[in-house]
């Protein structure tokens, strides 16, 4: 239950009983009662016994020692005070990034808690291999969700809303759905409406009929957001209508002002608003409190349901126990080649199949229709294929015996598509080869659940590298930053592909350039400040992460 405004006005209020030390000190500092005959008859100062004087001196010395200790701790230790998103008054202090992760598991209902990075084995590794496994410097940034007083006052009202209800229909793959769910919560807050648990539209590409409760932990979702917005499982009977208009013509990059001007009056009159097609419609730049809310939903409220999370963690431990591992998100599925307008690199037979599919379903082709295949590829609009990924990994210093987890759907071309990568890196596994018999059976034809398992295993990897940009890449970039800036490599395709195709460039020169090109983009903190095109869920600094020593923030809600 949300705390009252009287409670949250003072951030240092603690509803705990007085300490025993307080009772003890009152023995010496409380004046005698005025009704005492002694007080009325005697005007001289009351003398203390030697025992009382001794106890008083001991008490005072303890008080001053405690004050000195606290003062020295605050000036010498590097701390970050982090909020507990589910509790208006919860916070904890940590001076160690790994301790922060442990504390997150206890004090903050985090979406996922990755296994700690292992680093490379020190045996016979080269300097390049050691550098490859080295984790980035987090520069002291830690999660920090401190909401403003005005937000908390508004949220106290919104979390009790019983007249206005928002229904949101989300579509696409898992990470596309996650983005829309995040924005649904934000829009419910803007419109001061209760949010009905989002409806997952049947995925027309994979035929997945999963509902929200099949993928996510509904009760955790409600509990984590109970101080921000009221989340209900279904509409009350008073709001059920035989016909309801679905608003699906929302322009790109709309602001909170636009949302409120467009829908608040209708919602107030009818009590119900149904929205569809929210993907990337809400502006990336929002007021700080709404950006923090985005992080709270994505990194804390949207937890996968227990069976999915347990299996994902089990597979992650099987990888982790063998040593450091790489997670690759390879976009080699048939629909990706169709949508991007790119060639597969598997030969004319496979390219012909893609071209025919694209001609029969032109609506799937996304953007830049006027570019040729070569222009698309050199512009970085095509996924790297298995051969290109293998060369990039080698150039960056990945050892040939590295364990690699391959996330993603079934590659178009099957094992043939993976041959160039398997030739260079023999220790390749997928969720299908890593899982024991029957473990994946409950998730047959459930693409969202399978993508969630990939997400969990990828988050715990020592190095994550996507072959193409997209929702999974952005989600991993932001989540890995949020849990401790774990290594993330976004391939610079525009710069690397011309070098790979130039026969005069030696492998040593390719390696030197690759390490230089990707040196600053390997998971180090990057601020989205001043970059309107950057998503806060991919770049949580500075709205959702504080740097100790510069920002000491106590977070509420």
N, C-alpha and C positions, 0 to 999 in steps of 0.2 A: 504494500500500500504506500502511495506517495506521501512524503512528509509534508506537514503543513508549512505555510509560509513563515509562521512564527518560528518554526524550527530551523528553517534554512536561511533565515536572515543573517544569523551569526555563524560563519563557517567554522568557528572553533567551538561551537556548542557541542557538548558530549552528554548524552543522557545517562551518565553513570553515577552511582551514589558517591558521596564524599569519601575520600581515602581515609585509612586509619591514621595516617600522619596528620591529617587535618583535625581529626578528633583529638589527637595527642597534643597538638600545638595550642588548641583552644584552652587546655588546662592552664596555660601560662598567660594567654593574651585576652581572655574573656574577662570583663569587669564583673565584680560581684553584683548580684541582683539588687535592685533598688529597694525591694521590700524587706531586705535583711535588716534586722534590728541593729546588727553590728555596723552596717553601713550608715544607719541613721544616727548612731550614738558616737561614732568615732570618725574623726576627720583626718587623722594622721595616715600616712602610707602604710599599707599592709606589708610586712616583711616576709620574704620567702625563706623556707628552710634550706640548709646547705644541699640537701638531696635535690630539691627543686631547681636550685641554681645550677647544679651540675648537669641535670637533665636538659635545662634550657640551653646551656652552652653547647652541649652535644648536638641538640636539635639545630641550633643556628649554624654550627660548623657543617652539618650534613646539607643544610639548605644551600649555603654558599658553595660547597663542593659540587653539588648538583648543577648549580647555575654555571659554574666555571666549566664543568664537563660538557654541558650542552653548548656553550658558546664556542669552545674549542672544536667540538664536533662539526658545528655548522660552518666554521671557517676552514677546516682542514680536509673534510671529506667531500667527495663529489657525489651529490645525491640528486635524485629526481623524485618529486612527489607525484604520484600517478593516481588517477582517480579510479574508483570502482564504478563502472558504468551502471550497475544495477542498484547501487546504493547512493543516496544523495550525500551521505556524509562519509563514505568510505574512501580511504586512501592508504598508501603504504610507501615506505621509503626504501630505496635500494641504491647501493653504490657499485653494483656489479651487473653487467648486462645479462650474464647467465642467471644470476640470482633474480634479476628482474623477470626473466621468463618463468622461473619457478614460482615467484610471487604472483605472476599473472594467472597461473593455473589455480592458485588458491583464492586470491582476492578479487580477480577480475574474470568474469565468465568469457574468456577468449574463445574465438571460433575454433582455432586449432593451436596446439602447442607443439612445435616441431622438435625433433630430436636435435641435440647439440651438434654443431659442426665437428667433424673428426680431424680435419686437416690431413695432409699427406703423410704416408709412412716415411720415416727418415732414412730408411735403408739405403738403397743404391739409386735414389732419385737424382735427376739432374737439377740444376738451378732453375731451368724453365719449368720442370714439373712441380717443384716446390712452390714456385710463384703461381702456378695454375691453381693449386689447392688453397693458397693463402686467402683468408677472409678479409673483406674490406674493413676499413676503419669507420666505425659508426659515429665518430666525432662527438660522442656523448648524447646523441639524440635518443629520446625514449618516449613511449606513448604518453600523451598528456591531453586529456579531454576536459578542460575547464570551461564550463558553460557560463554565460553571463547571467546576472541577476534577472534582467528583463526576460531572457529565454526561460529561466526556471519558473518565473511567475506565469508566463504564458503556458508552459508545459503542464503546470499544476492544473490549469483549466482544461487543456486539451485531453489530458489523461483521464478525465472524468466525463468526457463528452458522450451523450446518449441520444442526441437528436439527429446529428448529421453523420452519414456513413459514406465511406469511399470504397468502391470495389475496383480493383485493378487486374486486368488480364495481361499476363506477361508471356512472351514468346521467345523462340530461339533456343540455342544450346544453354548448358548450365550457367556459364559465366555471363552470358547475355541476360539470362533470367535474373541472376544475382544483381546485376546493375539496375535492372528495372524495379526489382523489389526495394533496393536501397532508395531509389527516387520516389517510389510509392510512399514510403514512410515520410520522406521529406515533404511531399505534396500534401499528405494528410495533416502534417504539422502546419503547413502554410494555410490550409483551408480550415484548420481547427475542427477536423473531423475524426471520428473513429475509423480505424482501418479494418476492413474484413480481410482475413488471411488471403493473400493473393492467389488468383486462379492461374494455374499453369496450362497454357494452350497446348494441345496435342502437337508434337513436333512433326512437321510434314516431311522432313528429310529422313528421320530415323523411326518415325512412327511410335515415339515414346508417349504413353498415356499416363505418366506419373502425375500425381497430385503433389501439392506442397508438402503434405505430411509424409509422403513416400520418400522425400529427399531430405527435408529439413526437420529439425526438432521444433515442433510448434510451441510447446510449452516454454521452452527456453527462449524462443523468439518473443513471446508475450512477456515473460518475466523480465528480460533484459531491457525491454522498451517501455515497461509500465510507468516509468517516470517521465516519458516523452510523449507517448501517444497510446490511446486505448486500442488494443488489438482484440478483435472478436473472431470466433471461428465461423460464424454465419450471421446473416442478417436477422434482426428480430422480425416477428410476424407482422408488426405494424408497418414495416418498410418493404414488404414483398409486393411486387407489382407484376401484373400479367405481361405488360410490355414496358420495356425501359430503353431509352435512347442510349446508345454507346458512343461516346465521344472518342473518335479515332483520327481526327484531323488536327493534330497538334503540330505546330511548326517546330523547326529546329531552334535550339538555344534560347528557350523561353525563360523569363525571369520570374521570381516569386510575385512581383507586381502584376505581371501578365496573367499568371495562374489565378491569382485572387480576383482580378478584374473580370476574367473570363468565366469563372465557375462558381464564385462564392454566392452570388445572388441566387443562381439556379439551385445550388446545393441547399441553401437556407430555405428556399420555398418548397422543394420537393423532398428534402431530407436524404436524398440518395444521388450519388454520381458514379457512373461507370466509365472508366478510362481504359483505353487499349492503344497499343503502339507507342509506348513510352521510351523506347530505345533511343538514347542519346538526345532526347527532346529537352530535358531540363538543362539549363545552362551549367557549364563547368565551374563558372565563377559565381559563388553564392556568398551571402554574409557568413562570417566565421562560425557562428553557432550552427548553421545548417551544414557547413562543411564537416564540422566535428560530428554532427549527427550521422552524416554519411559514413564516416569511419566507424562510429559506434555500431551501426547496422551491419556493415560489411565484415568487420573484424571481431565483433563480439556477439551480435544477435543471430546472425545466420550460421548456426552450427548445424552440421549434418546430423541426421538421426543416428542413434547409437549403433545399430548394426553396421551401417556404412562406415562410420568413423572408426569403429573397432577393427573392421577388416582392413581399412586403409592404414591404420597404425600398425597392424600386424605385418602387412607387406613392407611398410617402411622399416620396421625393425629387422626384417629379414635382409634387407639391403644394408642397413646401417651396421649390423653386427659383423659384416664382412669387411668393413672399412669405409673410407670416403667413397661417395658415388655421385655421378652426374645424372641429372634428369633432363631429357630432351623432350620438347613438345614438337613433334614432327607433324606438319600439316600436309600430309600426302594422300588424304582421302579423295575419292573421286569428285565429290561435290566442291572441294576446294579448288581443284584444277578447273572445274567448269566455271565457277564464280570468278576466279581471278583472270581468266583468259590467257593462261600460261600453258606452256608445253611441259610434259611430264619428265622428259629426259630418258624415257624408256624405249623410244623408237617410234617409227611411223604408225605401226599398228595401234598402239595405245593412244597416240595423239589423235588418230582418226576417230576413235570411239569418243574421246572427249569433245572433239569438234562437232560430231553429229549430235551429241547430247546438248551441247550449247546452242546449236541451231534450233533444236526442237523446243528448248526452254530458254529463250533469250532473256526472260525476266530475271534469271539467276545471275547474269553477268553484272558485276558491280563496278561502276565508274571507269573513267578513262577509256571510253569506247573507241576513241580516235587514235589510240596508240597501237603500234605493231607489237608482236610478241617480243622482239628484241628490245624495243623501246621500253616496254613494261618491265622486262627483266632488269635492264640496266638502271631503271628508275627505282629499283628496290621493291616493286609491286608484286613480285612472284616469290613463293616460298622457296627456300633452299632445298634442293633434293638431297638424297642420302650421300651422294658423292661429294657434294659441296660442303655438307655438314662435316664429313670425315676430314676433308682437307682443312677446314677451319679449326676443328678441334686439335688436329696435329700442329697446326701453325701456332695455336695459343699455348701449346705445351702439355696437352693432356697425354698422360702415359698410355701406351697401347694396351696395358693390362687393366685399365680403369674399368670399374663396374658402371654400366650405363643402363638407366631405366628409361624406356621409351614410352612416353605418354601420347595419347591420341587414338583415333579410330583406326580401323583396318586400312593399311595403305593400298592405294590403287596399284595393282600389279603384284600384290602379295609379297612373297619372299624375294622375288626378283627386284622389287623396288628397294629392299633393304640390303642387298648384296654388297654394294660398295662400302657401306658403313660396317657391316659385319666382317668384311675382309680386313679392315684396319683395327677394329675393336671387337675382339671375340666375345667379351663378357657382356653381351646385350641381353636384356630381359624386358618383358612386358608384364602387365598384370596377369595376362593369361598364362604365361610360363612361370611366373613367380607364385601364383596362387596354388594351393593344394586342391586335390580333386573335390569338386562339389562346392568350393567356397564361393565361386562366382555364379553358381546356378541360380540363386534367388534374383539375380540382376540381369538375366538373359532378356534381351530386347528392352533394357532400361538404360538408355544412353546417358541420362542425367546422373544416375547412380554410379555408372562406370566412370564418367567424367569426374565425379566427386572423389572416387578412389584414386584416380590419377592425380587429382589436386593434392590430396593428403600426402601421397608418396613424394610428389614433386616438392612440396613445401619443406620436407625434411632433408632434401638432398643438399650436399655441400656446394654444388654448382648447378644452376638452372640456366638452360639455353633454349630459346624458342627458334624454330626455323622461319617463323613468320610473325609479324605483329598481329594483334587481335585481342579479344577479351581475356583469354587465358594468360597471355603474356603480360597484359596490364595488371591483371589480378595478382599474378605471382610477383611482379615487380613491387607492387605496393605492400602485399602481405609479408614478403620476405624483408622489406624495409621495416615494417611495423614490429616484427618480432625480433629485430636485432641486426638489420642490414646484412643479411646473408647473401652470398655471392650470386649475382644475376648478370648474365652477359646478353646484351641485345646486339645481334650481328649487324655490322655496318655493311649492308649488302651493296649499296651504291659504290663504296670504295673498294670492297674486296673482290667483287665479281670481275671487273676488268683486269685486276692483277692475276686472278686465277686463270683467266683465258689467255694471258700473255705468256707465250712460251719462253721469252727471254728472262722472265723473273724466276730466279732459283727458289728452292724450298726455304733456304735459310733467309733469303731476302723477304719472302712472303711471311715467314714467321716474325721477322723483325717488325715489319709494317703492321701485321695483325695485332701484335702485342701493344704497339704504340697507339693504334687506332682505338683499341678497346680498353686501354689502360684506365681511362676516367669514367667508363660506363660499366663498371663491374659491381654495382651495388652500393657504391659510396653515396652518402646522403646528397640528394639533389632537390633544391627548393623549387616549388612551382610558382613562387612569387615573381610577378612580372610576366608570366607565361600564360596567357588566357586559354591556350589550347591544351594545357596540361590538366589531367584528371586528378583530383585529390586522392582517389583510391589507388592511383599509380605513384603519386608523389605526395605522401602524407606530411612532408615537411613544408611549411611550418605550422599549418593549422592543427594537425593532429599529433605532432611530435615536438617536444621541447628539448632544448639543449641545456644541460645542467651548467650552472654557473652564470647563465644569462637569463633564463626564464625558470623561476621556481613557481610552479603552478599547482594549486590544489584544485582537483577536478570534482565536479558534482554531477549527479545523475549517472 
